[in-house]
Amino acid sequence: MWQEVVAIKKACSYLEPDYMPSVTFVVLQKRRRARFFTGNNERRDRMFNGSGNVLPGTVVDSDICHPNEFGFYLCSQIVTQGTIQPAHYHILWDENRFAADTFQCLTNYLCYTYVGCTHSVSIVPPVLYARLMASRCRLYMERTSSDSEKVDEGHAPSGRF
């Protein structure tokens, strides 16, 4: 983690020598085996056939989380079938000194800002955008390497992606 924080600070100072933003370093874990249900029938999600899922925006930050570290589970979306799968957010480094409630609200609000959906998503959009960019970059890298092999064989590259 320290290497990443130092690299981010170095990249920021490269852009502008006096630019030193505060960094909050968060690890997101999805596909956890934890599932949450409410014992109160009135607070269940009744939108989809009384599935019994917790309401969107539900945060669990006690009892099953580490007692001394800053982490929480967030159920941010409505699911139409099955049981909601929470995402676990673990804050490793926080120079912004976020209060727990502030960071949890920010994370939940970010889940409503993904341009590909009209409703909330299960994890924060910057992670979704990073995954999308990485998969597209991998395709460009594969095509670029296959084009360079064609040039080595004496064939001209097509120039299309």
N, C-alpha and C positions, 0 to 999 in steps of 0.2 A: 504494500500500500504506500509506503514512504516514497518509493521510486516513482509511482504515478503522481503523487502530490507534487514532488519536486519537478517532474517533467511538465506538469500543467503550469506551475509557476514560471518555469523557464520559458515555455511557449508564450505565455502572456507577456513576459518582459521582452521577448523577442519582437512582439507586435508593437509594443510601446515601452520604452524603458521605465516609465513611472507607473505603469499599469500593473498593480498587484492586487487582484481581487481576492476576497475571502473564498475559501473552498470548503464545500461540504461533500464528503465522499461517502456514497451510499452503495451498498450491495443489495441487489434485488434477487430474491429466490422465488421462482414460481414452480408449479407442479409439486407442491408440498403435500404430504399425506394428511395434514390437519384439515378437519371439517368442523364447521360451527353451526350449531342449531340453537334456537332460542327456546327457553322453557315456557315463555309467556306466549300464549296463542294469539293475543291481540297484536303482538309486535312482529308476527311472521309476515313474510311476503305472500300475499294472497293474489297477486296479479296473475300468476300463471298456475291455475288449478290448485291453489293451496299447497305449493311445493314444500313449504316449511323452511325455506332458506331464510337467512337473516337479511335484513334490509340493506340496500346498497349504501355504502359509506360506513359500514360497521367496522370499528377498529377494536382489536384485542391487543392490549399492551400490558397485561398483568397475568399472573398465575402461570401461564405456560411460556412466557418470555423470560429471558435471562434477567435476574434481579438487579444486576449492576451495570448492564450495558443498555444502550439506546436502540431498541428495536421494537417492531410491532407488526401485526398482521392486519391487512386491509382487504376487505371484501367490497370492491368498488362497483361491481356490475350486477345487472339482473341477468339471470340465466333462464332460458326457456325450458330446458330439460335437465334433469339430474340435480346434483348438489353443487353449490358454488365452491370454487377452489380459491382460497385466499392466497395473496402474495405476501411474502415476508420481506420487510424492509429492515435492513440492519445498517445503522449509521456508524461508520468506522471513524470518521474524522469530521469535526464540525467547527470551523472557524467562525461561522455566522452566529453561533450560540442560539440556535433555534430552540424555543420551548417545545415540549413534546406535542402539545395540542396544536401549535402553529404549524409544525412540520407535517403532522398527520392531516390537517385540513388542506394544506398546500398540495400534498400528495393526492388526496382525494379529488380536489378541484382540477388538478392536472389530468386526471383520468377522463375528464369530460372534454378535453381539448383536441382529441385526435381527429384529423380531417377525414379519415376514412369511415367514420361512424357518426350517426346522429344521436347515439347514446353513449354511456360511459364504457370504457374498456377495462380489462382486468389488470393491466399494468400501465405505468406512466408512459405517455407517448414518446418521450426522448429515447426510451429503450426500444420501442417499436420502430422508430425511425432509424436507429442505429443498426438494428437487425436487417431492415430493408436495404439500407445503404451497403452493409457488408455483403449481403447476398448478391446485389447488383454488381458490386465491385469484383466479387469472385467470378461472375460471368464474364465481365470485361477482361479480367486477367487471364482466364482460360482461353478466350477468343484471341487475345493478343499473343499469347504464347503459341497457339496453333497457327496464327498468321505468320509468325516469325519462322516457324518450322517450314511453312510453304515457301517462304523467301529463300531459305537455305537450300531447298530442293530445286530452286530455279523457277518456281511459280510466283506470280505476282499476287499480293494480297488483295482481297476484294474491297477492303476499305469500309465495309458495312458491319454494323454491330447488330 
